Amino acid sequence: MSEVNLKGNTDELVYYRQQTTGNKIARKRIKKGKEEVYYVAETEEKIWTEEQIKNFSLDKFGTHIPYIEGHYTILNNYFFDFWGYFLGAEGIALYAHLTRYAYGSKDFCFPSLQTIAKKMDKTPVTVRGYLKLLERYGFIWKVNVRNKTKDNTEESPIFKIRRKVPLLSEELLNGNPNIEIPDDEEAHVKKALKKEKEGLPKVLKKEHDEFVKKMMDESETINIPEALQYDTMYEDILSKGEIRKEIKKQIPNPTTSFESISMTTEEEKVDSTLKSEMQNRVSKPSFDTWFKNTKIKIENKNCLLLVPSEFAFEWIKKRYLETIKTVLEEAGYVFEKIELRKVQ
């Protein structure tokens, strides 16, 4: 009986990599109707025996992290193999990050989205967009948090996390041509909706059929739902919520002197960038209360955020100044100092 190779069969395999020799090879091509000579790197094959490949270990290099129980995040292969097509690499990564914080038996977490955005090398706006996609498919559910003990300060939201990976529905597997894609929908959500219309690609559909057959052969019960009822998924929890009016903090309206302060074109651009990003980072009531009436002034390479009251000055300084600095830095603005100034 022939020996089994690294891929689990008895075929004779050659293990190799292409590498450059350092030489150049002249070749000819027709460009714009004329023959010309160009050069490409000469390559050769480097071949190894199967035993050499078996004995090579990447773990021999560098200092490894010691094994500590609980320092692992485990996701089902089904999630990668099939849900990954609809969620995309960013959606997969974001769910993994959120799951990493829902350790042990917890099914919720409350991480800093700014930190996760840094880890993913994405903007907070992009991360929030993929949160919307994860919620659409029932992998997370976001609930905002306000701290009554600290004068109703907005805190990081809590995310309920789905721990068990659901099967794709028949509609996701086979497509639903009746899905409508709103023109004003976010780009990555539009992309996912387009995929929903078309269904799982044939090569993945074949793998999915094989997966289902294997599960049934192992006496597992597989009931593929006809469709995921996105609108009814959260009905129970939403029906239990209590409606309350928005909580607004009372601060003085801007004075006439404050309103008369003008901004240059450059200052208006910085002001617009800051307000646009802060709208994505805080709730609408918080934005309207603390940022709607601010102005930007630039003096001697310093950025000054003008606020209309002592109350607003103290609140923004304590809770939002570092976020403001981060927003302007991420937007590419370079200032020696970023400070608050009260103007009444």
Solvent accessible surface area in square Angstrom, and as a share of the most:
residue,aa,sasa,rsa
1,M,224,1.00
2,S,71,0.46
3,E,156,0.70
4,V,79,0.45
5,N,13,0.06
6,L,82,0.41
7,K,162,0.69
8,G,54,0.52
9,N,62,0.32
10,T,72,0.42
11,D,86,0.45
12,E,170,0.76
13,L,60,0.30
14,V,96,0.55
15,Y,37,0.14
16,Y,108,0.41
17,R,171,0.63
18,Q,108,0.48
19,Q,74,0.33
20,T,89,0.52
21,T,51,0.29
22,G,70,0.68
23,N,88,0.45
24,K,139,0.59
25,I,66,0.34
26,A,60,0.46
27,R,124,0.45
28,K,141,0.60
29,R,105,0.38
30,I,120,0.61
31,K,105,0.45
32,K,193,0.82
33,G,72,0.69
34,K,152,0.64
35,E,112,0.50
36,E,58,0.26
37,V,79,0.46
38,Y,58,0.22
39,Y,137,0.52
40,V,42,0.24
41,A,46,0.36
42,E,51,0.23
43,T,72,0.42
44,E,82,0.37
45,E,93,0.42
46,K,93,0.39
47,I,103,0.52
48,W,77,0.27
49,T,80,0.47
50,E,45,0.20
51,E,104,0.47
52,Q,95,0.42
53,I,61,0.31
54,K,110,0.47
55,N,92,0.47
56,F,122,0.51
57,S,37,0.24
58,L,137,0.68
59,D,127,0.66
60,K,149,0.63
61,F,139,0.58
62,G,74,0.72
63,T,140,0.81
64,H,144,0.64
65,I,151,0.77
66,P,87,0.54
67,Y,147,0.56
68,I,82,0.41
69,E,137,0.61
70,G,58,0.55
71,H,131,0.59
72,Y,139,0.53
73,T,59,0.34
74,I,156,0.79
75,L,29,0.15
76,N,86,0.44
77,N,110,0.57
78,Y,13,0.05
79,F,0,0.00
80,F,101,0.42
81,D,66,0.34
82,F,6,0.03
83,W,0,0.00
84,G,15,0.15
85,Y,52,0.20
86,F,4,0.02
87,L,1,0.01
88,G,22,0.21
89,A,83,0.64
90,E,48,0.21
91,G,0,0.00
92,I,22,0.11
93,A,37,0.28
94,L,0,0.00
95,Y,4,0.02
96,A,29,0.22
97,H,45,0.20
98,L,0,0.00
99,T,15,0.09
100,R,119,0.43
101,Y,48,0.18
102,A,0,0.00
103,Y,135,0.51
104,G,66,0.63
105,S,115,0.74
106,K,51,0.22
107,D,52,0.27
108,F,72,0.30
109,C,1,0.01
110,F,115,0.48
111,P,9,0.06
112,S,51,0.33
113,L,9,0.04
114,Q,60,0.27
115,T,60,0.35
116,I,0,0.00
117,A,3,0.02
118,K,131,0.55
119,K,103,0.44
120,M,25,0.11
121,D,129,0.67
122,K,76,0.32
123,T,77,0.45
124,P,3,0.02
125,V,65,0.37
126,T,45,0.26
127,V,1,0.00
128,R,54,0.20
129,G,3,0.03
130,Y,25,0.10
131,L,10,0.05
132,K,96,0.41
133,L,2,0.01
134,L,0,0.00
135,E,50,0.22
136,R,65,0.24
137,Y,1,0.01
138,G,9,0.09
139,F,1,0.00
140,I,5,0.02
141,W,54,0.19
142,K,73,0.31
143,V,60,0.34
144,N,100,0.51
145,V,40,0.23
146,R,108,0.39
147,N,34,0.17
148,K,156,0.66
149,T,129,0.75
150,K,121,0.51
151,D,74,0.38
152,N,30,0.15
153,T,18,0.10
154,E,48,0.22
155,E,77,0.35
156,S,49,0.31
157,P,21,0.13
158,I,54,0.27
159,F,0,0.00
160,K,84,0.36
161,I,8,0.04
162,R,95,0.35
163,R,107,0.39
164,K,169,0.71
165,V,38,0.22
166,P,16,0.10
167,L,42,0.21
168,L,0,0.00
169,S,1,0.01
170,E,69,0.31
171,E,65,0.29
172,L,4,0.02
173,L,8,0.04
174,N,91,0.47
175,G,14,0.14
176,N,29,0.15
177,P,103,0.65
178,N,125,0.64
179,I,29,0.15
180,E,151,0.68
181,I,56,0.29
182,P,61,0.39
183,D,132,0.68
184,D,132,0.68
185,E,36,0.16
186,E,74,0.33
187,A,82,0.63
188,H,32,0.14
189,V,5,0.03
190,K,67,0.29
191,K,126,0.53
192,A,2,0.01
193,L,10,0.05
194,K,116,0.49
195,K,36,0.15
196,E,5,0.02
197,K,70,0.30
198,E,110,0.49
199,G,2,0.02
200,L,11,0.06
201,P,45,0.28
202,K,183,0.78
203,V,103,0.59
204,L,39,0.19
205,K,53,0.23
206,K,131,0.56
207,E,80,0.36
208,H,1,0.00
209,D,72,0.37
210,E,95,0.43
211,F,59,0.24
212,V,19,0.11
213,K,129,0.55
214,K,120,0.51
215,M,42,0.19
216,M,118,0.53
217,D,99,0.51
218,E,95,0.43
219,S,103,0.67
220,E,94,0.42
221,T,112,0.65
222,I,35,0.18
223,N,116,0.60
224,I,48,0.24
225,P,51,0.32
226,E,136,0.61
227,A,23,0.18
228,L,33,0.16
229,Q,112,0.50
230,Y,52,0.20
231,D,133,0.69
232,T,68,0.40
233,M,65,0.29
234,Y,41,0.16
235,E,96,0.43
236,D,97,0.50
237,I,79,0.40
238,L,116,0.58
239,S,90,0.58
240,K,142,0.60
241,G,53,0.51
242,E,131,0.59
243,I,167,0.85
244,R,167,0.61
245,K,188,0.80
246,E,109,0.49
247,I,66,0.34
248,K,135,0.57
249,K,39,0.17
250,Q,154,0.68
251,I,38,0.19
252,P,79,0.50
253,N,128,0.65
254,P,25,0.16
255,T,58,0.34
256,T,113,0.66
257,S,58,0.37
258,F,3,0.01
259,E,110,0.49
260,S,82,0.53
261,I,42,0.21
262,S,84,0.54
263,M,46,0.20
264,T,77,0.45
265,T,115,0.67
266,E,108,0.48
267,E,7,0.03
268,E,90,0.40
269,K,135,0.57
270,V,0,0.00
271,D,11,0.06
272,S,70,0.45
273,T,41,0.24
274,L,1,0.00
275,K,39,0.17
276,S,61,0.39
277,E,30,0.13
278,M,0,0.00
279,Q,108,0.48
280,N,59,0.30
281,R,28,0.10
282,V,23,0.13
283,S,34,0.22
284,K,142,0.60
285,P,37,0.23
286,S,8,0.05
287,F,15,0.06
288,D,48,0.25
289,T,22,0.13
290,W,6,0.02
291,F,1,0.01
292,K,119,0.50
293,N,63,0.32
294,T,3,0.02
295,K,34,0.14
296,I,1,0.00
297,K,46,0.19
298,I,42,0.21
299,E,72,0.32
300,N,137,0.70
301,K,142,0.60
302,N,38,0.19
303,C,1,0.00
304,L,6,0.03
305,L,2,0.01
306,L,5,0.03
307,V,0,0.00
308,P,9,0.05
309,S,2,0.01
310,E,78,0.35
311,F,80,0.33
312,A,1,0.01
313,F,42,0.17
314,E,86,0.39
315,W,15,0.05
316,I,0,0.00
317,K,109,0.46
318,K,153,0.65
319,R,67,0.25
320,Y,20,0.07
321,L,29,0.14
322,E,121,0.54
323,T,38,0.22
324,I,1,0.00
325,K,70,0.30
326,T,43,0.25
327,V,4,0.02
328,L,0,0.00
329,E,125,0.56
330,E,79,0.36
331,A,49,0.38
332,G,58,0.55
333,Y,49,0.19
334,V,141,0.81
335,F,37,0.15
336,E,128,0.57
337,K,117,0.50
338,I,27,0.13
339,E,75,0.34
340,L,22,0.11
341,R,105,0.38
342,K,82,0.35
343,V,33,0.19
344,Q,118,0.52
